[in-house]
Amino acid sequence: ALAALPLARPLEKRMKRSRAAALAIAGLIVLLASLLLLLIPFLVSQTRQIATSLPGFISRMGDLVRQGERWLTTKGVHIDEGWKNSLLSRGEALLEGVVKHLGSFAQSIAGSLGRWLLSPVFAFYLLRDRREISEWVLMLFPSGKRPVVVRIFREMRRETLGFLRAQLMFSAAIGSLTAVGLLLCGIPGWLFLGLIMAVLELIPYMGPVVGGGIVLLFSWQKGLGRMLWALGVIVLVQQIEGNLLSPKMTSQMTRLHPLTVLLGILAGGSLAGVTGILLAVPVILSFRAMLQVIGKERMERQLASAENVLRQKNSGASP
């Protein structure tokens, strides 16, 4: 509903709200479907390419481990076979856990298909009846508190929408620049890796580091030179984001202290997993907006009461 709102507002000036909401939702669905139809064939082919290269990647990792073992042996450090077997068993258990997690994730996506199909219906009614829904929500509060509640909701909307728009623009820009840079460097799976960087960019501070590590791991199997080129692409893209995109696309009012963001991400991850990580910063911004509005409202009441006291004193001293 929020994504279709910019399309619905100009249409509401020319037609009824029901028709405008339906056209806006339909236009958004067509746009998303067109993007998916364009990207899915490339993503499928690159996913297969990366999957076929995984055995070579695993063999290179094994060679690296054996080289490290020989180097330790030359230094007089002997690795116990039991410790090595324990480490291998732990690695196999980790891989089995990852496979099970991916299987459960796929099952959850398939199970939530009905909700995804119903989401345009809910979006239509939320978009068409948003004014009536807002009035109904306001009726839940006492009449004297409704102006403050309206101010709180407006400030929350301004803060969260500003942050989400900036993050989505960051994500699209970082993913596109990374994909183009990896393509120019000859890294296989450049579109897939660019999409991973775009998705992980939504997680502040921690996401780009994890995404960069994934890109380096997949580029390492093409040799040290390709990995260094990929590292240069990641560093260059992050410099472009930090020095050019971030100051222009993010307002000063949505900036938070890095420690606050990291603590919020950790708390959100422990409470709600990936969803909590993605929603941590918007929740913090909403809470900050609410406290700011409440503080301003209290200050205004104190100033008004002080002015009334001064007015009464002046009126009593005038005779």
N, C-alpha and C positions, 0 to 999 in steps of 0.2 A: 504493500500500500504506500509506503514512504517512497519507494523507487518510482511508482507510477504517479505520484502526486504532481511533479512538475509537468507531466503530460496532461493531467486531468484539469488543472487550473485554467489554462487558456481555452480548453474545450468547453468548460462550464459557462463561459461567456457567450457561447453561440448555440448551446443546446441544453437539454435537461441533464441533471446530474447523473441520472441512471445511465443514460446513453454515453455521457462523457466518461464515467467511470469504466463502463464496459469497453469503450474504445481504447482508453489508456491501458487497461490490463491486457487487452488483446495485442496492442502495439508492443508492450513490454515483452510479452511471451514470444511474439514473432522475432523481436530483436535478439532475445536470448537464444531462441532455437536456431536462428541464422548463424550466430557466433559458434554455437556448439557444432552445427553441421560443417562449418569451415574448419574448426580446430580438431574435432574428434579423429578424422582420418590421419592427420599428422601425429597426434598424440598416440594413437594405437600403433602406428608403424614405429615410432620412436620407443615406445614401451617394449615392443617386441625386440627391437635392436638392443636395448639395454638388457633385457632378459637373456638374450643369446650371449651377451658378453659377460654375464655374471660368472660362468665357469672359469673363464680366463682370469677374471678378477680374483676369484678365490684361489686359483693356482698361483697367481702372483703374490697374494698374501702369504700362501704357504712357503713360497720361495723366500720371501722376506723374513718369515719366522725362522726358517732353516739357516739363512745367512746370519741372523742374529744369534742363533744357537752356536754356530761355528765360531763367530767372533767371541762369544763369551767363553767358549772352550779354549780358544787360544790365549785368553786372559787368565785362564786357570779357574774359571767358574763352570762347574759341571751341573747340568740340570737333571734332576731326578726324573726317571721315567714315570713314576707314580704321579708326581706333580704335573708332568706334561699331559698324561692321560686324564687327570682330573680337570685340567684346563680345557682339553678338547671336549670332554663330556659336558662341561658348563657351556661351552660355545654351541654344542649341538642342542642343549636344552634351551638356550637363548633363541636359536633359530626356530625351534619347534614352537616356542612361545610366540614369536613374531608371526609365524604362519597361522597359528590359532587365532591370534588377535586380528589378523587380516581377514580370516574367514568369518569371525564374529562381526567384524565391521561391515563386510559385504552383506551378511544376513540382516544386520540392522538397517542397512540402506534399503534392501529389498522389502523388509517389513514396514518401513516408513513410507513406502511408495504411495499408499493410500492418502497419507497426510499431505504428501507433496502434490497429489492430484487435487486435493480439496483446498489447498492454499489459495489458488486464484479466486475461489468462491468467497472465502473469508476476506480476502483482499478487496474484492468488489464491494462487499457490504461495509467494510471499514472505510473505504474510500468514499462511497456514496453518502453514508450516514455519519461522517466524522463530526459534523457540527452537533447533531442530535446526541451522539455518544458523549461528546465533551460536556454538553449541558447536563446530561444524566449523571456524569461523574461529579460535576460540581454540586448537584443536589445532595450528594452524600455528605457534604461538609456544611457546618453552620453558616448561616448567611453572613455573619460578621467576618468570617475567615475566608470567604470566597475570593475577594480581591487578592489576598496574599497567596492563595493557592494558585490562582491564575498566573501571578508573577513567577511563582516557583516553577510551574510547568513550562512557562515560556523560556525561563532561563535554562532549565534542564534541556529543553529542545535545542536552544541555541548552542549550548556547550557540546552536547553529544553529537548533533548533526554536523557541527563544524569539525569535530575530531574525526567522525566516521568518513566524511567526505575527503578530508585530507589523507586519512589512512588508505582509502580506496584508490585515490589518485597516486599516492606513494607506491602502493602495491602494483598498480598497472604500469607505472613508469619504471620501477625497479625490475619487474619481470620482463618488460619489453627490452630494456637496455641490456639486461643480462643475457637474454636469448640472442639478441643481435650480436653482442660481443663474443659469445661462445660460438655462434655460427661463423663469424669471421676468423676465429681461431681454429676452426675445424674440429670442434668437440662434438662427438656424436650425442644424440639426444638433447640438442640445444633447446628445443621448444619445451620438452618435458622438464628439463632443469630450470628453465626460466619460469615455468608455471610453479614449480616448487618454491623458488625464491619469492614469487609474487604472493603465494599463500602464506609463507612463513613471515613475510614482511608485516603482516597484520599483527604479529606478536612483537611489541616494542622491545628493543635492546637484545633479547635472547633469540628471536626469530632469525634475523640476518646472520648471526653467528652459526646457528645450526644449518641454515640453508647454504652458507658458504662452505661448511664442512662437507655437506653432501655433494656439492658441485666438485670440490677438490677430489673426493673419493672416486667419483665416476670418471673424472678426467685423468686421474693418476694412471689408469690402466693403459692409456695411450702414450705413456712415457713421462719422464720428469719435465721435459720441455713444454709439453702441452699443459701439464699441471701448473707450471709457472705462468704460462699465458692465461690460464683460467684464473689464477690468483690475481694477476694484474687486472683482469676484467672486473673481478669482485671488488677489489680495492678502488678502482676508478669509479665504478657505479656508486659505491658508498660515499666517495668523496663528492660526487655530483649531487647525491641526495643531501648530504650534510651541509654543503656550501651553497647550492643553488636552489634545490627544490624545497627543502625544509623551511628556510626563512621566508619564502614567498607563498607557500601553500598552507602553512600552519600559523594561525594567529597566536599572539602572545598570551591570550586569555586561556587557551587550551593547554598550555605547557605546564607540566608537573615536574616536581623534583624526581630525578632518576631513582632515588631510594624509595619514594612513595610508589612509583610505577612497579619496581621490582617486588616490593612487599605485596602490592595488590595482585600481581601476577601469581606469586607463590600461594597467596590465600585463595585466589580464584581457582587455581589448579587443584589444590587440596580439597576444595569444596565441591566443584562441579566439573573437574577434568578440563578437556579442551574448550568446552563452552565457557567455563569460568575464566580461563585464560583470555579468551577473546573479549569477554564482557567486563573484565576487571577495570580497565581504564574508563569506559563509559559510566560504569557504576560509581567510580571515584569522582568523576566530573559531575555527575548528577547530585551526589551527596554534597560536593563542594558548592554547587549552585544553590541547593536548598539552604545551606548554612549562610551563604552570602545574602540571599534574599531575606531570611529571617533576621540576620544582623542589621541589615539596612532598615527593615520595618521597625525594629526595636529602637534604632537610633532616631528614626523619624518621629516615633511616638514620644520619645524623651525630649526631642527638640520642640515638638508641638506643646507638650505639657510645660516646658520651661518658658515658652513664649506666652502661654496662657497665664502663668504665674506672674511674669513681668508685666503683662497687660493689666492684670488685676491690681498689681501694686501701683502702676502708673495711674490707673483710673481712681484708686483710693487716695492717692497723694495729690491729685489735681485740685480738689476744693481747697 
